[in-house]
Amino acid sequence: MSMPYTKYEKARIISARALQISMGAPPLIKIKDIYDPIVIAKLEFEKEVIPIDVVR
């Protein structure tokens, strides 16, 4: 992370990624016994592997 994200940017990134996962996109991290797309997206965000940029 180059700059800290606002809570709104974080919510938008996680929600966009969760939608992608729920539509069938493969997870970018190894997961085991986790099926909730929001939880998976939060884990991906924490590990900084989501390929989404914020333009300010």
PyMOL commands that set and color helices and strands:
alter all, ss='L'
color gray80, all
select helices_A, chain A and resi 7-22+37-46
alter helices_A, ss='H'
color red, helices_A
deselect
rebuild
show_as cartoon
